[in-house]
Amino acid sequence: MESPVILKILHNGKTKEYFVNKQDKLHTDLGILHLEELKTKSYGDKIISHLGHEFTIQKPRAPDFFKYAKRTGAPMVPKDIGVIIANTGLCSTDIVLDAGTGSGILAIYLGSIAKKVVTYEIRDEFMENARQNVELSGLLNIELRKGDIAVEIQGLDERFDVITLDTAAAKEVIRHIPGIIYPGGFAVIYSPFFEHAKEIRCELHKINPGEVITLENIEREISFGERGTRPSTARVGHTGFITIARF
Ligand SMILES: C[S@@+](CC[C@H](N)C(=O)[O-])C[C@H]1O[C@@H](n2cnc3c(N)ncnc32)[C@H](O)[C@@H]1O
């Protein structure tokens, strides 16, 4: 089996996991693992440390890339990606346009469902990092393109089922969407601030798609402790507003 893989162990009631990629050895507090052994293993097999602890080998999935892939900035978080997938009905025949690529996390989630994802990133170094993350994901249906989406969208002669914009440039992009989206397709714009979301709504109003909603998804983890069960007291931070327009 090829890297990357997740190595997982339950020890003293706690799960520990490691995302490994192309290393020879992994040093853990439960011993050293010789990773060339992975070549002869399958997912679900065990690999044993020199102290005799057994680690299970798992195939990484999109949430593992959110947790472990190298980041160039803030990737979109799974709770918000879920809102996009659910509200657009993303499916295996869809062609998606995404910008900016950032760390490529949203593109990896979308690419694990859709037929194809075309994603634009303006910065060379971010693009290179995203290219490595996409390569690690093993997905072959994600096409990374270098460029300013506000300019590139004007020359596109492709059409898309779903368009995701997670960039401050979204405002300049919206007016070009009707020319490249299939009838019935969805555009999703992610806004960190109310002001940005308002600007996006104003731009959308000018081109008047059929339905537009703006959502904030508040997620609460439930903690199960000896004293009782309740929503976690850890701070619930704001992530973004998600505007979804159907064309
Ligand atoms: C918040 S990040 C996107 C994160 C991404 N959705 C993810 O899940 O990893 C925004 C990205 O947009 C890029 N960007 C900014 N302006 C752009 C433009 N005009 N065209 C393309 N990319 C742009 C930035 O360089 C940055 O990498």
The ligand as an SDF file (V2000), in Angstrom:
LIG
                    3D

 27 29  0  0  0  0  0  0  0  0999 V2000
   -9.7980   31.3480    2.6240 C   0  0  0  0  0  0  0  0  0  0  0  0
   -8.6930   30.7560    1.4280 S   0  0  0  0  0  0  0  0  0  0  0  0
   -9.5640   29.4290    0.6900 C   0  0  0  0  0  0  0  0  0  0  0  0
   -9.5180   28.1710    1.5220 C   0  0  0  0  0  0  0  0  0  0  0  0
  -10.0240   26.9630    0.7980 C   0  0  0  0  0  0  0  0  0  0  0  0
  -11.4460   27.0390    0.5310 N   0  0  0  0  0  0  0  0  0  0  0  0
   -9.7160   25.6980    1.5850 C   0  0  0  0  0  0  0  0  0  0  0  0
  -10.6800   25.0070    2.0360 O   0  0  0  0  0  0  0  0  0  0  0  0
   -8.5380   25.3590    1.7740 O   0  0  0  0  0  0  0  0  0  0  0  0
   -8.7670   31.9830    0.1660 C   0  0  0  0  0  0  0  0  0  0  0  0
   -7.7730   31.7760   -0.9520 C   0  0  0  0  0  0  0  0  0  0  0  0
   -8.1690   32.5870   -2.0680 O   0  0  0  0  0  0  0  0  0  0  0  0
   -6.9920   33.0070   -2.7360 C   0  0  0  0  0  0  0  0  0  0  0  0
   -7.3610   34.1540   -3.5660 N   0  0  0  0  0  0  0  0  0  0  0  0
   -7.5180   35.4450   -3.1710 C   0  0  0  0  0  0  0  0  0  0  0  0
   -7.9060   36.2010   -4.2230 N   0  0  0  0  0  0  0  0  0  0  0  0
   -7.9990   35.3580   -5.2920 C   0  0  0  0  0  0  0  0  0  0  0  0
   -8.3490   35.5570   -6.6630 C   0  0  0  0  0  0  0  0  0  0  0  0
   -8.6870   36.7630   -7.1060 N   0  0  0  0  0  0  0  0  0  0  0  0
   -8.3380   34.4770   -7.4880 N   0  0  0  0  0  0  0  0  0  0  0  0
   -7.9870   33.2450   -7.0150 C   0  0  0  0  0  0  0  0  0  0  0  0
   -7.6310   33.0190   -5.7230 N   0  0  0  0  0  0  0  0  0  0  0  0
   -7.6510   34.0520   -4.8750 C   0  0  0  0  0  0  0  0  0  0  0  0
   -6.0430   33.3230   -1.5870 C   0  0  0  0  0  0  0  0  0  0  0  0
   -4.7000   33.3550   -2.0240 O   0  0  0  0  0  0  0  0  0  0  0  0
   -6.3510   32.1800   -0.6170 C   0  0  0  0  0  0  0  0  0  0  0  0
   -5.4880   31.0940   -0.8420 O   0  0  0  0  0  0  0  0  0  0  0  0
  1  2  1  0
  2  3  1  0
  2 10  1  0
  3  4  1  0
  4  5  1  0
  5  6  1  0
  5  7  1  0
  7  8  2  0
  7  9  1  0
 10 11  1  0
 11 12  1  0
 11 26  1  0
 12 13  1  0
 13 14  1  0
 13 24  1  0
 14 15  1  0
 14 23  1  0
 15 16  2  0
 16 17  1  0
 17 18  1  0
 17 23  2  0
 18 19  1  0
 18 20  2  0
 20 21  1  0
 21 22  2  0
 22 23  1  0
 24 25  1  0
 24 26  1  0
 26 27  1  0
M  CHG  2   2   1   9  -1
M  END
$$$$
